[in-house]
Amino acid sequence: MTTSTSSGQSALLSAKNLSVRFGGVLAVNNVSFDVKRGEVFTLIGPNGAGKTTVFNLISRIYTPTTGTIEYEGALLTEQPPHKIASLGIARTFQNIELFEHATVLQNMLIGRHTHRTTSLWSDIFFTAKARRGEIDAREKTERIIDFLDLQKHRDSMVAGLPYGVRKVVELARALCTEPKLLLLDEPSSGLNVEETEDMAFWIQDIKNELGITVLMVEHDMSLVSKVSDRVLAMNMGEVLAMGTPREVQTHPGVIEAYLGSVDDVSSLRREAA
């Protein structure tokens, strides 16, 4: 079965009536959306809105209390967590998750593990098949190093790198899995203005040059506006609005969730004037 969006374009991922409850807390309540192939789809909302919980549902870290997630027409909710990467879904995290006492290249090669076709014994004795696999992994990793301008950091230990470079390395490792769907959890978090501009450039190239669909959680609205095709705004675990970045940012419910009531916003504007 292939899920289609309202425009008739097939959806790579489709979430239907997602809800998840942690004890007495309803963290996500009846959330539905489609992510079209080849787009950047962004989740926004204040802290505690349920955005990262949705990511964790797609990653299979959490299991929805109700609802389903379809990926390429199949139920993702029936897959175990350790199968998600091999299905073509990669993820970065708000808090960087890298092997600090390994080099950039070694961290990136870990991303090639999902494409491993050799046995343990073949790797131990480094057979011809193992050598071919190693060469292929190195070649594809080097392409990502060039793509993200990480050449000068290739052999550097991650522990000694600046925070902004580590964010790029985590993105690089995710790209090494050759994903169809890339989940970016607050990619600009902790970055300065220049680094955020670079991140926007790379996200656009990931979509346009690599043909990868991007699902992103982000707070920086300038980045959201630059790279997003569509935006879903959440608050208190529920959907507030969905549409283009401009449509969502000017939605009264979204303005109230971020800044307070319409009267509060008007008062702030009068004080600023």
C-alpha positions as CSV (number, residue, x, y, z in Angstrom):
1,M,0.0,0.0,0.0
2,T,1.3,3.5,-0.9
3,T,0.2,6.5,1.1
4,S,-0.4,9.6,-0.9
5,T,-0.6,13.2,0.2
6,S,-3.5,15.5,-0.7
7,S,-1.5,16.7,-3.8
8,G,-1.3,13.2,-5.1
9,Q,2.4,12.9,-4.4
10,S,3.4,9.8,-2.5
11,A,4.5,10.1,1.1
12,L,7.7,8.6,2.3
13,L,6.5,8.7,5.9
14,S,2.9,8.9,7.2
15,A,2.0,9.3,10.9
16,K,-1.7,8.7,11.7
17,N,-3.4,9.6,15.0
18,L,-0.2,9.2,17.0
19,S,-0.6,9.4,20.8
20,V,1.8,8.3,23.5
21,R,1.2,8.4,27.2
22,F,3.9,8.2,30.0
23,G,2.0,7.2,33.1
24,G,-0.6,10.0,33.5
25,V,1.1,12.4,31.1
26,L,-0.2,12.5,27.5
27,A,3.0,13.6,25.7
28,V,1.6,13.4,22.2
29,N,-2.1,13.5,21.4
30,N,-3.6,12.5,18.1
31,V,-0.9,13.8,15.8
32,S,-1.1,13.1,12.1
33,F,1.1,14.3,9.2
34,D,2.7,13.1,6.0
35,V,6.3,13.7,4.9
36,K,6.6,13.9,1.1
37,R,9.5,12.4,-0.8
38,G,12.2,15.0,-1.4
39,E,11.1,17.7,1.0
40,V,12.3,19.3,4.2
41,F,9.5,19.0,6.7
42,T,10.0,20.7,10.1
43,L,8.4,20.3,13.5
44,I,8.4,23.5,15.6
45,G,6.9,24.4,19.0
46,P,7.9,25.6,22.4
47,N,9.8,23.3,24.8
48,G,7.7,20.4,25.9
49,A,5.5,20.5,22.8
50,G,6.2,16.8,22.0
51,K,8.5,17.3,19.0
52,T,11.4,15.1,20.1
53,T,8.9,12.5,21.4
54,V,7.6,12.2,17.8
55,F,11.2,11.7,16.7
56,N,11.6,9.0,19.3
57,L,8.4,7.3,18.0
58,I,9.7,7.2,14.4
59,S,13.1,6.0,15.7
60,R,11.2,3.2,17.6
61,I,12.8,4.3,20.9
62,Y,9.2,4.7,22.0
63,T,6.1,2.8,21.0
64,P,2.9,4.8,20.4
65,T,0.0,4.1,22.8
66,T,-2.3,4.6,19.8
67,G,-1.8,5.3,16.1
68,T,0.5,4.1,13.4
69,I,3.5,5.2,11.4
70,E,3.9,4.0,7.8
71,Y,7.3,4.2,6.0
72,E,7.4,3.4,2.3
73,G,3.9,1.9,2.7
74,A,4.9,-0.5,5.4
75,L,4.1,-0.2,9.2
76,L,7.2,1.2,10.9
77,T,5.6,0.5,14.3
78,E,6.0,-3.3,13.6
79,Q,9.8,-3.0,13.2
80,P,12.3,-3.4,16.1
81,P,14.5,-0.4,16.9
82,H,17.7,-2.1,15.7
83,K,16.2,-2.4,12.2
84,I,15.4,1.2,11.6
85,A,18.8,2.3,10.2
86,S,18.9,-0.6,7.7
87,L,15.5,0.6,6.4
88,G,17.0,3.9,5.4
89,I,16.3,6.1,8.3
90,A,19.2,8.0,10.0
91,R,19.1,10.4,12.9
92,T,21.1,13.1,14.7
93,F,20.5,14.1,18.3
94,Q,20.1,17.4,20.1
95,N,22.9,16.3,22.4
96,I,25.7,15.0,20.3
97,E,26.2,11.3,20.4
98,L,29.7,10.5,19.1
99,F,32.6,8.3,20.1
100,E,34.8,11.0,21.5
101,H,38.0,8.9,21.7
102,A,37.8,7.9,18.1
103,T,38.7,9.9,15.0
104,V,36.3,11.6,12.7
105,L,36.9,9.0,10.0
106,Q,36.3,6.1,12.5
107,N,33.1,7.7,13.7
108,M,31.9,8.0,10.1
109,L,32.9,4.4,9.2
110,I,30.5,3.3,12.0
111,G,27.7,4.7,9.8
112,R,28.6,2.2,7.1
113,H,27.9,-0.8,9.5
114,T,24.3,-1.2,8.1
115,H,25.8,-2.0,4.7
116,R,28.2,-4.7,6.0
117,T,27.8,-7.9,4.0
118,T,30.7,-9.9,5.4
119,S,30.8,-12.5,8.2
120,L,32.9,-12.3,11.4
121,W,35.4,-14.8,10.0
122,S,35.7,-13.0,6.7
123,D,36.6,-9.8,8.6
124,I,39.1,-11.6,10.9
125,F,41.0,-13.2,8.0
126,F,40.4,-10.1,5.8
127,T,39.3,-12.0,2.8
128,A,38.9,-10.6,-0.7
129,K,35.3,-9.9,0.0
130,A,36.2,-8.1,3.2
131,R,38.8,-6.0,1.4
132,R,36.3,-5.0,-1.3
133,G,33.8,-4.0,1.4
134,E,36.4,-1.9,3.2
135,I,37.4,-0.1,0.0
136,D,33.8,0.6,-0.8
137,A,33.1,1.9,2.8
138,R,36.2,4.1,2.6
139,E,35.3,5.5,-0.8
140,K,31.7,6.4,0.2
141,T,32.9,7.9,3.5
142,E,35.4,10.1,1.7
143,R,32.6,11.4,-0.5
144,I,30.8,12.6,2.6
145,I,34.0,14.1,4.0
146,D,34.3,16.2,0.8
147,F,30.6,17.0,0.8
148,L,30.8,18.5,4.3
149,D,34.3,20.0,4.0
150,L,35.7,17.8,6.8
151,Q,39.0,17.0,5.1
152,K,41.2,18.8,7.6
153,H,39.4,17.0,10.5
154,R,39.5,13.5,9.0
155,D,42.1,12.1,11.4
156,S,41.3,14.3,14.4
157,M,40.1,12.8,17.6
158,V,36.5,13.9,18.2
159,A,37.2,14.9,21.8
160,G,39.5,17.7,20.7
161,L,37.1,19.3,18.1
162,P,35.0,22.4,18.6
163,Y,31.3,21.9,19.3
164,G,30.3,23.2,15.9
165,V,32.5,20.7,14.1
166,R,31.2,17.9,16.2
167,K,27.7,18.7,15.0
168,V,28.8,18.4,11.4
169,V,30.6,15.1,12.2
170,E,27.4,13.7,13.6
171,L,25.6,14.8,10.5
172,A,28.3,13.1,8.4
173,R,28.0,9.8,10.2
174,A,24.2,9.8,9.6
175,L,24.8,10.5,5.9
176,C,27.2,7.6,5.7
177,T,24.3,5.2,6.3
178,E,22.9,6.4,2.9
179,P,19.5,7.3,4.3
180,K,16.3,7.9,2.4
181,L,14.9,9.8,5.4
182,L,17.2,12.0,7.6
183,L,15.9,13.0,11.1
184,L,17.6,16.2,12.3
185,D,17.0,17.0,16.0
186,E,17.7,20.7,16.5
187,P,20.7,20.8,14.1
188,S,21.5,24.5,14.9
189,S,21.4,24.0,18.7
190,G,24.6,25.5,20.2
191,L,25.8,26.9,16.8
192,N,26.8,30.5,16.2
193,V,25.3,32.6,13.3
194,E,28.0,31.6,10.8
195,E,27.7,27.9,11.7
196,T,23.9,28.0,11.4
197,E,24.2,29.5,8.0
198,D,26.5,26.7,6.9
199,M,24.0,24.2,8.4
200,A,21.2,25.7,6.3
201,F,23.4,25.4,3.2
202,W,24.2,21.7,3.9
203,I,20.5,20.9,4.6
204,Q,19.5,22.4,1.2
205,D,22.3,20.4,-0.5
206,I,21.3,17.2,1.3
207,K,17.9,17.6,-0.2
208,N,18.8,18.9,-3.7
209,E,22.1,17.1,-4.4
210,L,21.8,13.9,-2.4
211,G,18.0,13.5,-2.9
212,I,17.4,12.8,0.8
213,T,14.1,13.6,2.5
214,V,14.6,15.6,5.7
215,L,12.4,15.6,8.8
216,M,13.7,18.2,11.3
217,V,13.0,19.6,14.7
218,E,14.2,23.1,15.1
219,H,13.8,26.3,17.2
220,D,15.8,28.7,15.1
221,M,13.0,30.2,12.9
222,S,15.4,31.8,10.5
223,L,16.8,28.4,9.7
224,V,13.3,27.0,9.5
225,S,12.3,29.7,7.0
226,K,15.4,29.1,4.8
227,V,15.2,25.4,4.4
228,S,11.7,24.1,5.1
229,D,9.1,23.3,2.4
230,R,6.4,22.7,5.1
231,V,6.2,23.2,8.8
232,L,4.1,21.5,11.5
233,A,3.6,23.5,14.7
234,M,2.9,21.7,17.9
235,N,2.1,22.7,21.5
236,M,1.3,20.5,24.5
237,G,1.5,17.4,22.4
238,E,-1.1,18.5,19.8
239,V,-1.0,20.0,16.3
240,L,-1.5,23.7,16.2
241,A,-1.0,24.5,12.5
242,M,0.6,23.1,9.3
243,G,1.6,24.8,6.1
244,T,4.4,26.9,4.6
245,P,6.9,28.5,7.0
246,R,5.2,31.9,6.5
247,E,1.7,30.5,7.0
248,V,2.6,28.7,10.2
249,Q,4.6,31.6,11.7
250,T,1.7,34.0,11.2
251,H,-0.9,31.6,12.6
252,P,-2.5,33.2,15.8
253,G,-2.3,29.9,17.7
254,V,1.5,29.6,17.0
255,I,2.1,33.2,18.0
256,E,0.2,32.7,21.3
257,A,2.1,29.5,22.0
258,Y,5.5,31.3,21.7
259,L,4.7,34.8,22.9
260,G,1.5,34.6,24.9
261,S,-2.0,35.9,24.0
262,V,-2.7,38.3,21.2
263,D,-3.3,41.0,23.8
264,D,0.2,40.2,25.3
265,V,1.8,40.5,21.9
266,S,0.0,43.8,21.2
267,S,1.2,45.1,24.5
268,L,4.8,44.1,23.8
269,R,4.7,45.9,20.5
270,R,3.3,49.1,22.1
271,E,6.1,49.0,24.7
272,A,8.7,48.5,22.0
273,A,7.4,51.4,20.0
